[in-house]
Amino acid sequence: MKNSTTGSRTKRRFVRLLTIIVAATASMMALMAVPALAETGMKCHPVPESNVCLSFWQLDSNHYQVKIGIDFHIGLQRAQQIIDQPGDPFVARIFGIAKEPVGKQPMFTVPMTDIGASEEFGLGAEFIYVATRDQLNDDPFPWPFDFRRLMGRIELIPGQGGPTLTFETGSFAQNF
């Protein structure tokens, strides 16, 4: 009688252990099948003469708001001169970052939506674009030179033959 009880108890323990192993394996497989969440939020690159920020915010399952902002710490008078010159003084782009020799490659332009001058911040501008997941994951380069990260770059074209100034943001992992 003890042998059948012991055998029955062993069988129940084995079935429980097998159930736990199957459930754990299924959970791990389900987690691996779900794509990694996109890295969103804001990253800035402050230096003494400027602060440049890049943000990605998910709007729905296929769209992200891409936003680049800059505060260029110059005097109010100079900032206003740059604003008053004909044309847009800034160009903002999103770049994919790959291993060398490919390096940083432009992906798309982000249009300027606001510009202003103040005593406190100098020359400020904001650039906003709604991009699709496919645009953010676009990568024309095959492995091992594929894009790993995305970053923003703003160029200030001051006019009157002055040099173009370049400002870069922090970077995000490319997995949207």
RAHUPE-V618336 format. One record per run of one state. SS is the DSSP state (~ for helix, > for strand, _ for the rest). FROM is the first residue (numbers start at 1). LEN is the number of residues. If there is no record, write none. Layout:
# RAHUPE-V618336
SS/FROM/LEN ; SS/FROM/LEN
This chain:
# RAHUPE-V618336
_/1/1 ; ~/2/32 ; _/34/7 ; >/41/7 ; _/48/2 ; >/50/9 ; _/59/4 ; >/63/10 ; _/73/3 ; ~/76/9 ; _/85/5 ; >/90/8 ; _/98/6 ; >/104/7 ; _/111/1 ; >/112/7 ; _/119/3 ; >/122/11 ; ~/133/5 ; _/138/11 ; >/149/9 ; _/158/6 ; >/164/10 ; _/174/3
